[in-house]
Amino acid sequence: MLQAAAFYILAASAVISAFMVVAARNPVRAVLFLILTFFSAAGLFVLLGAEFLAMILVIVYVGAVAVLFLFVVMMLDIDFATLKAGSAGYLPLGGLIALAIAAQLALVGFAWVGADGAAVHLQAPMPEDTHNIAALGALIYDRYVLFFQLAGLILLVAMIGAIVLTLRHRDGVKRQNMHRQVNRSRGEAVEVIDVKRGEGIG
């Protein structure tokens, strides 16, 4: 009974906060509603017995992505009223697409049965003597270790590519030359100006 009540509360919170992310006029409030959506989804993962996914959702998405969005929105001076001015014209098409996706999800959910005709349970069977995180770690680092390493290699290459594209020298962009700055002489760093009495620097 308590688990069912927690599920309905978290599910309603996730759906309402996800809707408010799109409907909120203030971008800062939209990001805060996005954080609430992540927390609600993490609570649903805990109810399903996926504590590791809940922890990753809170640490990565709430602790990094959502906070980064919040800082970017607060630091950039963006006229969101102008950006949302033409969004009302796309509302009917967006509503139709949302209804189509909801119908597809409902169809899959109601028609999901196993090979023997019985309904498929959403919760995967877990060994009784193994914890969730231990079983996931054994699966990743044993059976799928090659794919895990390849995913890490792809992310490393993407990070190096982003750094190279950012640090490339472009014309008209001032860059700091640390070697020249440290090795400069006193004559290059200090300029003594003899200002006459009663006159300023022109």
Residue, then its C-alpha position, 0 to 999 in steps of 0.5 A: m500500500l505504501q509503495a503504491a502510494a509512493f509510486y503514484i505521488l512520484a509519478a504525478s510529480a514527474v509528469i506535472s514537473a515535466f509539463m511545467v518545464v515546457a510551460a514555465r515562462n521563466p527559464v530559471r523556474a523551468v530548470l528548477f522544475l527539470i531538477l524536480t523531474f529528475f528527483s521524481a524519476a530517481g525515486l521511481f528507480v528506487l521503487l523499482g530496485a534500481e538504486f544505482l540508476a537513481m544515484i547516477l540520475v541524481i549525481v550526473y543529471v541534477g548535480a552536473v547537467a541541470v546545475l550547468f543549465l541553471f548557471v548558463v540561463m542565469m548568466l546569459d542575457i537571452d530574450f526568451a519572450t522573443l524566442k517563445a513568440g512564434s511557438a504558439g503556431y506549432l502548438p497544434l502540431g506538437g499536441l498531435i505528436a504528443l498524442a500519437i506518442a502517448a497512444q503508442l506507449a499505451l499500446v505497447g504497455f497493454a500489449w506487452v506479454g511474454a512468450d507463454g502469454a503471461a504479462v511481462h513484469l517490469q522488474a527484472p529478476m535478481p539473484e537473492d544473494t547478490h546486490n543490485i550494484a554488484a550484479l550490474g558491476a559484474l555484468i559490465y566488467d565481465r560480459y560487456v567489458l569490451f563495449f564499456q571500454l569502447a564507449g569510454l574511448i569514444l567519449l575520450v576522443a569526443m572530449i579531445g576533439a572538443i578541446v582541439l576545436t576550442l583551442r585552435h588559433r583563429d584570426g582576430v581572437k586575442r589569446q594569452n601567451m603564457h611563455r611570453q608573459v612569464n619571460r618578458s623583461r621589465g622594460e616590456a612590462v613597465e612603462v614610466i610616464d613623466v607627467k608634468r604638474g597640472e597636466g593629465i595623461g592624454 
